[in-house]
Amino acid sequence: MSKNESVEEQLNNILERYHLLYWKQLGLQELIKNAVREKEHWEAIDNIRMTNDMTRIIEIAETLTETEVA
């Protein structure tokens, strides 16, 4: 801010900078929310895969056990 600027101009400059920072912050918050959603999405898919794998392992183990008993 130079001495030649009026108080009104100085206030407008401050408000403009604050406004830009505010929108940047909102943008960052949205990016973070999206990243968290995507991470949760992939974690859910991994959990489903693990559950399917465990179910398959249990089925195989039960089949092997039945075969040994027979």
KOLVEXPA-640488 format. One record per residue: residue number from 0; x, y, z of N, C-alpha, C, O, CB in turn. Coordinates in Angstrom, 3 decimals, decimal comma, padded with zeros to 6 digits. Glycine has a CB too. Layout:
! residues N
NODE|NUM|X|Y|Z|X|Y|Z|X|Y|Z|X|Y|Z|X|Y|Z;
...
! end
This chain:
! residues 70
NODE|0|000,841|-001,183|000,000|000,000|000,000|000,000|000,882|001,241|000,000|001,782|001,402|000,825|-000,955|000,001|001,217;
NODE|1|000,593|002,088|-000,936|001,367|003,322|-000,984|000,591|004,440|-000,307|-000,616|004,335|-000,089|001,708|003,702|-002,440;
NODE|2|001,295|005,498|000,018|000,654|006,638|000,687|-000,338|007,337|-000,229|-001,234|008,038|000,241|001,707|007,637|001,166;
NODE|3|-000,179|007,147|-001,548|-001,059|007,803|-002,508|-002,444|007,153|-002,568|-003,398|007,774|-003,034|-000,424|007,784|-003,883;
NODE|4|-002,557|005,914|-002,100|-003,847|005,237|-002,130|-004,767|005,808|-001,056|-004,340|006,126|000,054|-003,669|003,721|-001,934;
NODE|5|-006,022|005,927|-001,415|-006,993|006,384|-000,415|-007,306|005,222|000,518|-006,997|004,069|000,218|-008,301|006,926|-001,092;
NODE|6|-007,907|005,532|001,621|-008,309|004,497|002,581|-009,257|003,519|001,899|-009,174|002,311|002,121|-008,983|005,127|003,838;
NODE|7|-010,151|004,037|001,075|-011,110|003,184|000,366|-010,390|002,223|-000,579|-010,742|001,045|-000,650|-012,117|004,044|-000,420;
NODE|8|-009,392|002,713|-001,299|-008,618|001,861|-002,198|-007,858|000,790|-001,412|-007,778|-000,366|-001,826|-007,637|002,708|-003,028;
NODE|9|-007,308|001,196|-000,282|-006,584|000,244|000,563|-007,531|-000,849|001,057|-007,188|-002,031|001,037|-005,924|000,968|001,763;
NODE|10|-008,724|-000,446|001,501|-009,715|-001,421|001,968|-010,137|-002,358|000,843|-010,261|-003,566|001,044|-010,944|-000,704|002,540;
NODE|11|-010,357|-001,796|-000,340|-010,741|-002,621|-001,485|-009,662|-003,645|-001,817|-009,965|-004,798|-002,123|-011,018|-001,741|-002,704;
NODE|12|-008,409|-003,221|-001,757|-007,297|-004,143|-002,022|-007,247|-005,264|-000,989|-007,035|-006,428|-001,330|-005,964|-003,383|-002,031;
NODE|13|-007,442|-004,904|000,264|-007,433|-005,901|001,340|-008,583|-006,886|001,146|-008,396|-008,097|001,257|-007,536|-005,215|002,729;
NODE|14|-009,774|-006,359|000,854|-010,946|-007,216|000,652|-010,759|-008,137|-000,549|-011,146|-009,305|-000,515|-012,204|-006,362|000,463;
NODE|15|-010,165|-007,602|-001,602|-009,928|-008,415|-002,794|-008,982|-009,569|-002,474|-009,220|-010,700|-002,896|-009,351|-007,552|-003,932;
NODE|16|-007,927|-009,292|-001,742|-006,983|-010,353|-001,355|-007,653|-011,374|-000,443|-007,449|-012,579|-000,592|-005,750|-009,751|-000,653;
NODE|17|-008,461|-010,881|000,511|-009,173|-011,779|001,415|-010,135|-012,667|000,620|-010,236|-013,869|000,865|-009,941|-010,972|002,493;
NODE|18|-010,829|-012,060|-000,324|-011,782|-012,783|-001,164|-011,079|-013,906|-001,938|-011,580|-015,029|-001,994|-012,481|-011,813|-002,144;
NODE|19|-009,920|-013,602|-002,533|-009,163|-014,614|-003,260|-008,707|-015,744|-002,334|-008,796|-016,920|-002,687|-007,956|-013,977|-003,945;
NODE|20|-008,225|-015,381|-001,163|-007,794|-016,401|-000,197|-008,963|-017,288|000,217|-008,820|-018,503|000,351|-007,171|-015,740|001,046;
NODE|21|-010,119|-016,663|000,416|-011,326|-017,401|000,807|-011,674|-018,448|-000,261|-011,935|-019,608|000,060|-012,521|-016,425|001,020;
NODE|22|-011,676|-018,025|-001,531|-012,027|-018,956|-002,607|-010,963|-020,028|-002,783|-011,285|-021,172|-003,104|-012,224|-018,203|-003,920;
NODE|23|-009,704|-019,675|-002,578|-008,639|-020,686|-002,640|-008,840|-021,723|-001,541|-008,676|-022,922|-001,764|-007,240|-020,025|-002,507;
NODE|24|-009,198|-021,243|-000,348|-009,424|-022,157|000,777|-010,588|-023,093|000,474|-010,506|-024,295|000,729|-009,698|-021,367|002,075;
NODE|25|-011,679|-022,537|-000,073|-012,818|-023,387|-000,431|-012,410|-024,429|-001,466|-012,814|-025,589|-001,383|-013,980|-022,535|-000,968;
NODE|26|-011,613|-024,011|-002,433|-011,132|-024,939|-003,459|-010,303|-026,058|-002,858|-010,462|-027,219|-003,234|-010,313|-024,196|-004,503;
NODE|27|-009,416|-025,722|-001,926|-008,594|-026,737|-001,258|-009,458|-027,686|-000,440|-009,222|-028,895|-000,437|-007,545|-026,070|-000,354;
NODE|28|-010,456|-027,150|000,252|-011,349|-028,000|001,041|-012,083|-028,992|000,141|-012,252|-030,158|000,501|-012,362|-027,141|001,823;
NODE|29|-012,516|-028,528|-001,024|-013,212|-029,405|-001,967|-012,277|-030,491|-002,487|-012,672|-031,651|-002,607|-013,783|-028,591|-003,139;
NODE|30|-011,032|-030,111|-002,798|-010,049|-031,102|-003,245|-009,806|-032,158|-002,168|-009,718|-033,349|-002,465|-008,726|-030,414|-003,617;
NODE|31|-009,699|-031,714|-000,928|-009,472|-032,647|000,183|-010,667|-033,585|000,341|-010,494|-034,792|000,505|-009,217|-031,874|001,502;
NODE|32|-011,889|-033,024|000,291|-013,097|-033,868|000,403|-013,122|-034,914|-000,694|-013,423|-036,081|-000,441|-014,379|-033,007|000,336;
NODE|33|-012,803|-034,497|-001,922|-012,802|-035,442|-003,047|-011,757|-036,527|-002,857|-012,008|-037,696|-003,151|-012,550|-034,707|-004,364;
NODE|34|-010,578|-036,142|-002,362|-009,508|-037,122|-002,131|-009,925|-038,130|-001,065|-009,666|-039,326|-001,197|-008,201|-036,412|-001,708;
NODE|35|-010,568|-037,645|-000,015|-011,026|-038,541|001,059|-012,085|-039,500|000,521|-012,051|-040,697|000,804|-011,594|-037,726|002,256;
NODE|36|-013,044|-038,951|-000,271|-014,081|-039,804|-000,863|-013,470|-040,893|-001,739|-013,874|-042,054|-001,679|-015,061|-038,959|-001,687;
NODE|37|-012,487|-040,499|-002,556|-011,851|-041,473|-003,445|-011,098|-042,521|-002,642|-011,150|-043,707|-002,968|-010,898|-040,771|-004,422;
NODE|38|-010,398|-042,098|-001,596|-009,666|-043,042|-000,739|-010,638|-044,029|-000,100|-010,377|-045,231|-000,072|-008,867|-042,287|000,357;
NODE|39|-011,771|-043,515|000,417|-012,767|-044,387|001,039|-013,350|-045,357|000,014|-013,612|-046,520|000,323|-013,890|-043,552|001,678;
NODE|40|-013,549|-044,865|-001,208|-014,080|-045,699|-002,287|-013,147|-046,879|-002,543|-013,591|-048,025|-002,611|-014,267|-044,868|-003,581;
NODE|41|-011,841|-046,590|-002,685|-010,887|-047,665|-002,969|-010,706|-048,580|-001,775|-010,488|-049,780|-001,942|-009,544|-047,088|-003,380;
NODE|42|-010,793|-048,030|-000,564|-010,705|-048,886|000,623|-011,893|-049,840|000,668|-011,743|-051,007|001,030|-010,651|-048,033|001,915;
NODE|43|-013,076|-049,343|000,300|-014,269|-050,197|000,280|-014,091|-051,323|-000,736|-014,431|-052,474|-000,463|-015,535|-049,366|-000,054;
NODE|44|-013,555|-050,982|-001,911|-013,316|-052,006|-002,940|-012,304|-053,036|-002,425|-012,491|-054,238|-002,612|-012,802|-051,352|-004,264;
NODE|45|-011,239|-052,565|-001,778|-010,249|-053,490|-001,215|-010,875|-054,404|-000,163|-010,563|-055,593|-000,108|-009,080|-052,708|-000,600;
NODE|46|-011,765|-053,847|000,676|-012,432|-054,650|001,701|-013,306|-055,722|001,071|-013,354|-056,855|001,551|-013,273|-053,760|002,616;
NODE|47|-013,998|-055,360|-000,010|-014,837|-056,342|-000,712|-013,961|-057,444|-001,293|-014,285|-058,627|-001,188|-015,667|-055,661|-001,836;
NODE|48|-012,851|-057,047|-001,908|-011,930|-058,040|-002,481|-011,402|-058,978|-001,397|-011,361|-060,194|-001,584|-010,753|-057,338|-003,196;
NODE|49|-010,995|-058,399|-000,258|-010,467|-059,227|000,836|-011,538|-060,185|001,342|-011,262|-061,355|001,606|-009,955|-058,341|001,994;
NODE|50|-012,773|-059,673|001,475|-013,869|-060,520|001,941|-014,108|-061,652|000,957|-014,282|-062,802|001,360|-015,156|-059,695|002,133;
NODE|51|-014,119|-061,333|-000,334|-014,302|-062,368|-001,355|-013,173|-063,386|-001,310|-013,412|-064,590|-001,412|-014,384|-061,738|-002,749;
NODE|52|-011,942|-062,906|-001,158|-010,788|-063,808|-001,083|-010,900|-064,717|000,139|-010,655|-065,920|000,048|-009,469|-063,002|-001,031;
NODE|53|-011,272|-064,138|001,288|-011,396|-064,937|002,518|-012,514|-065,965|002,367|-012,369|-067,109|002,797|-011,668|-064,024|003,745;
NODE|54|-013,628|-065,562|001,759|-014,742|-066,495|001,542|-014,278|-067,662|000,685|-014,589|-068,819|000,969|-015,945|-065,778|000,873;
NODE|55|-013,533|-067,348|-000,365|-013,020|-068,394|-001,269|-012,041|-069,312|-000,529|-012,078|-070,529|-000,710|-012,323|-067,755|-002,506;
NODE|56|-011,182|-068,747|000,286|-010,218|-069,557|001,057|-010,962|-070,492|002,004|-010,606|-071,664|002,131|-009,242|-068,646|001,860;
NODE|57|-011,998|-069,973|002,671|-012,788|-070,801|003,596|-013,476|-071,932|002,839|-013,496|-073,072|003,303|-013,839|-069,941|004,341;
NODE|58|-014,046|-071,612|001,660|-014,705|-072,642|000,844|-013,716|-073,742|000,456|-014,034|-074,930|000,520|-015,326|-072,013|-000,426;
NODE|59|-012,521|-073,333|000,055|-011,501|-074,317|-000,333|-011,104|-075,166|000,878|-010,973|-076,386|000,771|-010,250|-073,607|-000,931;
NODE|60|-010,914|-074,519|002,022|-010,535|-075,242|003,242|-011,628|-076,244|003,627|-011,335|-077,377|004,008|-010,277|-074,249|004,409;
NODE|61|-012,896|-075,813|003,524|-013,992|-076,728|003,866|-014,033|-077,912|002,898|-014,267|-079,049|003,308|-015,345|-075,979|003,849;
NODE|62|-013,805|-077,640|001,620|-013,799|-078,707|000,613|-012,666|-079,685|000,905|-012,852|-080,900|000,835|-013,651|-078,118|-000,819;
NODE|63|-011,483|-079,143|001,236|-010,350|-080,017|001,552|-010,639|-080,854|002,797|-010,310|-082,039|002,846|-009,070|-079,185|001,759;
NODE|64|-011,251|-080,235|003,794|-011,571|-080,950|005,028|-012,575|-082,060|004,754|-012,430|-083,174|005,258|-012,124|-079,982|006,088;
NODE|65|-013,605|-081,752|003,944|-014,612|-082,773|003,595|-013,955|-083,908|002,830|-014,301|-085,071|003,039|-015,764|-082,157|002,754;
NODE|66|-013,018|-083,597|001,952|-012,331|-084,616|001,161|-011,490|-085,504|002,076|-011,450|-086,719|001,880|-011,441|-083,960|000,074;
NODE|67|-010,824|-084,926|003,064|-009,986|-085,710|003,974|-010,846|-086,625|004,830|-010,453|-087,759|005,108|-009,139|-084,788|004,867;
NODE|68|-012,010|-086,151|005,253|-012,891|-086,926|006,128|-013,474|-088,100|005,347|-013,657|-089,188|005,892|-014,027|-086,034|006,708;
NODE|69|-013,763|-087,870|004,070|-014,407|-088,907|003,259|-013,482|-090,024|002,895|-013,888|-090,965|002,214|-014,964|-088,318|002,017;
! end
